[in-house]
Amino acid sequence: MSEKHNSSIEPELMQTLEEHIESWKPELYSLLPGLSEEIEIQWDNSWGIKEAGTGGACLTRNEIAMAFDPDFEGDKDEQLINLKGTYFHEAVHTMQGWTFGEDALYKNPSAIEGAVCEGVATVFEKQRAHTAPLWGESDDEETLQQWLEELKQLPPDFDHDKYYFYDPDTDRRWIIYKVGTYIAEKALSNNPELQIEDLVTRKPSEILVLSGL
């Protein structure tokens, strides 16, 4: 996930961050045993989210981009937790095939498909990396239901920036992420035998049915 904020990462900091990634790998792979062992990380702060001090993107099923703002003015410990969340989030996308590359499973995804894929990844990072991402916060249920119906009506060529990040006309942010989080959490609450890992490789249409929405 990104909103294109940029600043460089010095080699010494990059080495420290990669040591953290290595320390998180055993936990991540124990949660997602089907995860590729070939995932490479590209450090690129153009993918950063200002409020979190981190960000990322799934470039291919074997490559993720990650950002870490060295000038972040917020809580540095929380920023590191957010980095772990980004790593976990993007790892889920590699398994979903939710990528920017030619290996993407979804070639012309609908807003709902995007919402579900992002929602599952967001709930995974919330539950397993113990993050509190702003794009995973719940608005009131009535609002989320309205947004869900709005997403269902969008054409294939909908405005991605408006629905993924910021709608300047209504001052809404992260609509797709918030609706997706709502869907994923509903799917889990309606099916207590399932864990978030069980949703990672399910089709968005299946997860929507599980959610009852």
DOSEDO-131990 format. One line per 2 residues: number of its first residue (from 0); their letters; for each residue x, y, z of N, C-alpha, C. Coordinates in steps of 0.001 Angstrom, whole numbers, plus 500000, padded with zeros to 6 digits. Layout:
<atoms>
NUM	a	X Y Z X Y Z X Y Z | ...
</atoms>
This chain:
<atoms>
0	ms	500839 498815 500000 500000 500000 500000 500876 501237 500000 | 500487 502245 499245 501320 503434 499192 500523 504661 498821
2	ek	501103 505811 499134 500576 507083 498677 501696 507954 498132 | 502821 507309 497758 503908 507965 497041 504544 509127 497786
4	hn	505075 508859 498968 505913 509828 499662 507344 509319 499562 | 508315 510215 499403 509654 509770 499045 510746 510415 499883
6	ss	511707 509618 500324 512978 510062 500876 513866 508829 500883 | 515172 509011 500853 516075 507883 500648 516392 507155 501951
8	ie	516830 505899 501804 517261 505079 502933 518762 504860 502796 | 519504 505254 503813 520949 505076 503785 521296 503598 503972
10	pe	522450 503162 503411 522828 501742 503481 522851 501162 504888 | 523340 501936 505854 523410 501426 507231 522013 501151 507791
12	lm	521084 502072 507547 519706 501868 507988 519090 500686 507255 | 519352 500581 505956 518815 499471 505171 519270 498128 505743
14	qt	520524 498045 506142 521037 496803 506724 520304 496469 508021 | 520072 497483 508843 519345 497270 510098 517927 496791 509830
16	le	517269 497401 508860 515903 497002 508519 515865 495573 508007 | 516860 495192 507214 516891 493831 506688 517141 492813 507797
18	eh	517862 493211 508825 518048 492326 509980 516722 492115 510706 | 515924 493168 510790 514592 493008 511379 513737 492066 510536
20	ie	513776 492234 509213 513012 491359 508322 513394 489900 508562 | 514694 489644 508649 515156 488275 508886 514618 487724 510201
22	sw	514542 488586 511214 514064 488127 512521 512566 487824 512508 | 511818 488452 511580 510374 488224 511484 510012 487053 510582
24	kp	510951 486611 509775 510653 485568 508786 510109 484272 509399 | 510745 483735 510460 510234 482469 511007 508762 482550 511402
26	el	508379 483654 512038 506981 483822 512439 506074 483876 511216 | 506460 484658 510218 505638 484797 509021 505472 483468 508301
28	ys	506564 482730 508141 506498 481470 507396 505780 480375 508183 | 505774 480487 509501 504989 479527 510286 503496 479781 510115
30	ll	503125 481052 509891 501723 481406 509675 501284 481099 508250 | 502203 481270 507302 501895 481076 505875 502881 480072 505285
32	pg	502708 478792 505593 503689 477790 505144 503794 477668 503624 | 502805 478150 502894 502865 478088 501433 503570 479264 500806
34	ls	504094 480166 501621 504734 481373 501120 506043 481031 500411 | 506286 481682 499285 507500 481437 498511 508749 481773 499317
36	ee	509768 480952 499169 511063 481212 499811 511905 482160 498972 | 511404 482533 497808 512191 483328 496861 511848 484812 496874
38	ie	511104 485274 497855 510671 486677 497857 511858 487621 498082 | 511977 488584 497196 513018 489603 497312 512382 490927 497741
40	iq	513144 491710 498485 512655 493014 498942 513413 494128 498237 | 512673 495042 497703 513237 496230 497064 512887 497425 497948
42	wd	513884 498112 498446 513628 499276 499304 513396 500489 498419 | 512215 501059 498552 511832 502159 497659 510844 503057 498399
44	ns	511320 504209 498832 510475 505078 499643 509428 505845 498858 | 509367 505627 497561 508259 506223 496811 506940 505548 497162
46	wg	507011 504408 497855 505798 503676 498236 505345 503997 499662 | 505896 505005 500289 505599 505264 501687 504256 505929 501944
48	ik	503754 505720 503154 502546 506378 503652 502995 507307 504776 | 502743 508566 504625 503301 509575 505535 502951 509291 506986
50	ea	501692 508996 507269 501242 508832 508657 501854 507601 509334 | 502225 506599 508557 502750 505362 509125 504273 505321 509148
52	gt	504903 506118 508284 506356 506080 508170 506862 504891 507392 | 505948 504113 506853 506286 502924 506073 505283 502812 504922
54	gg	505391 501748 504169 504459 501479 503080 505050 500388 502215 | 504309 499984 501218 504839 498924 500372 503945 498623 499194
56	ac	504404 497681 498396 503653 497234 497224 504129 495844 496858 | 503220 495068 496308 503568 493735 495816 503827 493857 494317
58	lt	505077 493794 493936 505451 494003 492539 505202 492761 491692 | 505634 491607 492202 505373 490320 491564 505152 489308 492687
60	rn	504902 488072 492334 504696 487059 493369 505986 486723 494115 | 507099 487235 493618 508375 486982 494279 509143 488253 494609
62	ei	508480 489407 494515 509175 490661 494804 508217 491674 495410 | 508620 492214 496553 507823 493263 497179 508684 494506 497374
64	am	508047 495656 497288 508709 496924 497581 508314 497350 498983 | 509267 497890 499714 508980 498370 501057 509623 499724 501267
66	af	508934 500557 502046 509396 501912 502335 509585 502085 503837 | 510529 502950 504191 510749 503279 505600 511312 504690 505638
68	dp	510542 505611 506193 510907 507017 506190 511881 507325 507327 | 513144 507641 507022 514102 507932 508089 513807 509242 508809
70	df	512962 510064 508220 512622 511361 508809 511267 511348 509515 | 510725 510165 509721 509415 510032 510361 509430 510694 511735
72	eg	508447 511526 511993 508417 512299 513239 507542 511678 514325 | 506917 510563 514012 506073 509904 515004 506863 508949 515886
74	dk	506166 508036 516539 506760 507055 517442 507610 506061 516633 | 508905 506004 516921 509815 505156 516152 509554 503665 516389
76	de	509166 503311 517617 508844 501906 517886 507616 501485 517098 | 506634 502369 517048 505431 502078 516277 505750 501993 514789
78	ql	506656 502820 514323 507064 502766 512922 507656 501403 512579 | 508443 500852 513488 509030 499536 513249 507954 498455 513232
80	in	506978 498577 514117 505853 497642 514092 505099 497768 512764 | 504945 499005 512303 504282 499224 511016 505060 498598 509864
82	lk	506388 498605 509977 507206 497964 508945 506948 496460 508928 | 506879 495875 510105 506552 494446 510188 505182 494197 509570
84	gt	504237 495086 509868 502909 494948 509288 502942 495033 507775 | 503742 495951 507247 503878 496074 505797 504428 494786 505192
86	yf	505440 494243 505816 506051 492989 505356 505024 491861 505337 | 504263 491727 506416 503244 490688 506491 502142 490945 505455
88	he	501733 492196 505327 500665 492579 504388 501052 492219 502957 | 502238 492637 502545 502653 492396 501165 502923 490913 500907
90	av	503360 490194 501926 503555 488747 501771 502229 488060 501446 | 501162 488508 502086 499837 487960 501770 499505 488203 500308
92	ht	499808 489388 499813 499511 489700 498412 500261 488777 497450 | 501484 488365 497801 502197 487453 496904 501442 486135 496768
94	mq	500829 485682 497859 500073 484430 497814 498734 484601 497115 | 498157 485792 497236 496884 486068 496565 497059 486261 495063
96	gw	498273 486557 494632 498487 486951 493241 498011 488364 492982 | 497947 489145 494070 497504 490541 493963 498755 491398 493745
98	tf	499214 491466 492495 500492 492096 492188 500340 493101 491054 | 501404 493888 490871 501462 494824 489751 502106 494189 488522
100	ge	502608 492980 488657 503368 492344 487585 502522 491564 486602 | 503216 491013 485613 502543 490196 484607 502013 488897 485183
102	da	502502 488531 486381 502037 487300 487035 500796 487534 487896 | 500203 488724 487796 499016 489046 488591 497867 488099 488257
104	ly	497195 487606 489289 496032 486741 489082 494843 487541 488568 | 494771 488805 488979 493632 489658 488619 494101 490672 487574
106	kn	493654 490499 486341 494141 491334 485242 493394 492659 485133 | 492135 492658 485451 491345 493891 485417 490387 493849 486604
108	ps	490936 493938 487818 490136 493670 489019 489054 494702 489256 | 487941 494217 489751 486855 495105 490159 487214 495755 491491
110	ai	486455 496769 491862 486666 497424 493146 486442 496447 494297 | 485482 495561 494151 485203 494588 495219 486326 493574 495346
112	eg	486862 493104 494224 487995 492182 494290 489179 492852 494987 | 489417 494103 494634 490489 494841 495287 490241 495005 496770
114	av	489009 495319 497123 488665 495512 498526 488919 494238 499330 | 488493 493109 498812 488647 491853 499554 490125 491487 499694
116	ce	490887 491591 498607 492317 491266 498688 493030 492173 499679 | 492739 493458 499628 493372 494386 500560 492858 494184 501984
118	gv	491593 493862 502111 491025 493641 503435 491631 492447 504138 | 491814 491342 503417 492427 490157 504012 493863 490461 504447
120	at	494608 491144 503595 495996 491486 503936 496042 492429 505132 | 495099 493350 505207 495066 494303 506316 494705 493616 507626
122	vf	493713 492745 507597 493343 492016 508820 494482 491097 509247 | 495175 490502 508284 496321 489653 508624 497382 490454 509364
124	ek	497711 491641 508851 498732 492433 509547 498236 492919 510910 | 496949 493248 511007 496401 493678 512290 496500 492565 513326
126	qr	496113 491370 512937 496053 490267 513887 497422 489651 514164 | 498251 489534 513144 499495 488782 513286 500728 489652 513522
128	ah	500700 490894 513036 501820 491803 513305 501441 492835 514366 | 500183 492781 514797 499685 493647 515871 499829 495132 515541
130	ta	499450 495461 514318 499447 496854 513894 498058 497447 514074 | 497992 498761 513929 496706 499467 513985 496656 500445 512810
132	pl	496636 499923 511579 496691 500798 510407 495456 501678 510288 | 495671 502919 509922 494551 503859 509761 493571 503358 508715
134	wg	494077 502686 507691 493210 502187 506613 492482 500909 507016 | 492758 500413 508211 492048 499242 508707 491101 499571 509844
136	es	490958 500862 510144 490025 501266 511190 488589 501169 510682 | 487690 500825 511576 486294 500661 511196 485516 501963 511359
138	dd	484825 502357 510308 483831 503417 510433 482546 502749 510934 | 481492 503522 511148 480256 502900 511602 479720 501981 510512
140	ee	478991 500949 510953 478578 499894 510030 477665 500417 508931 | 476822 501361 509249 475934 501910 508225 476733 502557 507099
142	tl	477773 503297 507463 478631 503934 506466 479342 502892 505619 | 479867 501870 506272 480579 500821 505541 479657 500080 504585
144	qq	478438 499847 504999 477460 499212 504110 477192 500087 502888 | 477075 501381 503111 476859 502297 501991 478042 502286 501040
146	wl	479240 502306 501606 480442 502279 500768 480532 500962 499996 | 480161 499869 500648 480184 498566 499987 479273 498571 498760
148	ee	478078 499083 498926 477152 499144 497795 477682 500071 496706 | 478343 501129 497106 478943 502048 496137 480027 501329 495321
150	lk	480857 500560 495993 481913 499822 495296 481336 498806 494321 | 480265 498165 494714 479649 497158 493842 479152 497761 492531
152	ql	478838 499043 492548 478277 499700 491367 479342 500342 490475 | 480594 500333 490902 481630 501019 490135 481954 500292 488829
154	pp	482211 501019 487762 482614 500405 486492 484051 499912 486562 | 484483 499099 485609 485857 498570 485625 486924 499660 485590
156	df	486612 500791 484993 487605 501856 484865 487454 502919 485965 | 487061 502497 487159 486852 503443 488263 488154 504152 488631
158	dh	488025 505272 489294 489165 506095 489713 489870 505442 490902 | 491006 504810 490652 491694 504058 491699 492175 504958 492829
160	dk	492781 506072 492508 493283 506957 493562 492157 507405 494494 | 491019 507691 493923 489878 508164 494702 489389 507112 495692
162	yy	489321 505869 495245 488737 504832 496096 489769 504075 496941 | 490995 503993 496456 492023 503344 497265 492612 504300 498307
164	fy	492748 505585 497926 493487 506486 498796 492689 507688 499287 | 492341 508598 498396 491686 509811 498881 490703 510341 497849
166	dp	489486 510628 498333 488442 511209 497494 488321 512688 497854 | 488873 513576 497026 488848 515004 497366 487447 515600 497370
168	dt	486516 514954 496690 485152 515482 496635 484406 515291 497947 | 484729 514224 498670 484003 513913 499913 484916 513868 501143
170	dr	486225 514037 500937 487213 513989 502013 487278 512606 502668 | 486925 511578 501907 487020 510209 502425 488388 509628 502064
172	rw	488899 508765 502943 490180 508118 502683 490054 506605 502801 | 490843 505926 501969 491023 504481 502072 489700 503707 502021
174	ii	488804 504108 501169 487481 503476 501104 487604 501978 500849 | 488373 501618 499828 488497 500206 499470 489115 499403 500617
176	yk	490123 499933 501254 490768 499217 502362 489804 499023 503537 | 489075 500070 503857 488166 499986 505007 487005 499033 504736
178	vg	486468 499087 503528 485390 498153 503176 485928 496727 503153 | 487122 496546 502600 487712 495212 502565 487979 494649 503938
180	ty	488445 495493 504844 488662 495061 506224 487341 494639 506857 | 486322 495408 506598 484969 495093 507097 484512 493729 506580
182	ia	484714 493481 505290 484310 492202 504691 485086 491049 505320 | 486405 491180 505417 487226 490096 505960 486879 489814 507423
184	ek	486675 490853 508201 486346 490650 509611 484956 490042 509773 | 484029 490403 508910 482698 489786 508933 482784 488307 508576
186	al	483613 487980 507583 483773 486573 507178 484298 485741 508343 | 485210 486299 509110 485753 485567 510253 484754 485469 511400
188	sn	484045 486550 511676 483087 486514 512787 481916 485587 512489 | 481562 485467 511225 480462 484571 510840 480895 483116 510782
190	np	482197 482879 510743 482720 481511 510597 483866 481325 511588 | 483537 481163 512877 484570 481135 513920 485561 479991 513791
192	el	485264 479011 512964 486216 477927 512750 487371 478351 511839 | 487233 479503 511188 488255 479979 510262 489196 480978 510938
194	qi	490454 480927 510527 491449 481921 510906 491735 482796 509684 | 492354 483944 509899 492629 484833 508779 493492 484141 507717
196	ed	494379 483234 508142 495210 482510 507172 494367 481691 506204 | 493195 481253 506660 492319 480443 505811 491712 481243 504670
198	lv	491756 482572 504775 491165 483411 503733 492180 483849 502681 | 493459 483652 502971 494505 484231 502124 494414 483774 500672
200	tr	494161 482502 500436 494136 482009 499056 492719 481732 498544 | 491719 482179 499276 490343 482023 498784 489997 483148 497823
202	kp	489114 482864 496902 488692 483869 495935 487878 484956 496640 | 487987 486194 496164 487182 487271 496752 485696 486955 496785
204	se	485193 486297 495745 483762 485967 495707 483389 485011 496834 | 484277 484074 497163 484029 483140 498264 484014 483880 499600
206	il	484964 484786 499771 485062 485535 501027 483856 486434 501206 | 483383 487016 500119 482188 487860 500186 480991 487027 500643
208	vl	480872 485819 500139 479778 484934 500567 479921 484598 502055 | 481151 484295 502484 481384 483989 503900 481027 485168 504797
210	sg	481192 486373 504278 480902 487565 505066 479398 487809 505239 | 478615 487243 504317 477170 487469 504350 476765 488862 503912
212	l	477680 489593 503281 477394 490984 502886 476986 491093 501407
</atoms>
